[in-house]
């Protein structure tokens, strides 16, 4: 399967992505992260209303291969958590950039988006 990295998203070196939708940062993990993890078995996410700082750990994702921390790509307040994925984390792999979103953040410092990687820069970081 060819891994894709949509051009309209921004990326972190730790394999999270941000989609801007209606003024919110929609955060998930990249296809590369899903591929590296393999079968995802557990997901821990913060509660709605939680204040995040860019770079801060906001959750954990586990697979049969590894346990990985999730890091906030931007600062802000968690306005939505994808609860369905907490109960069925394997669904992240089906559509990481769509139905596989993890949290939505109301950004407190929207200028932080400019510090994230473009799709081309993210792919270059991966060596592709």
Secondary structure, 3 states (H helix, E strand, C coil): CCCCCCCCCEECCCCEEEEEECCEEEEEECHHHHHHHCCEEEEECCCCCCEECCCCEEEEEEECCCEEEEECCCCEEEEEECHHHHHCHHHHHHCCCCCCCCEEEEECCHHHHHHCECHHHHHHHCCC
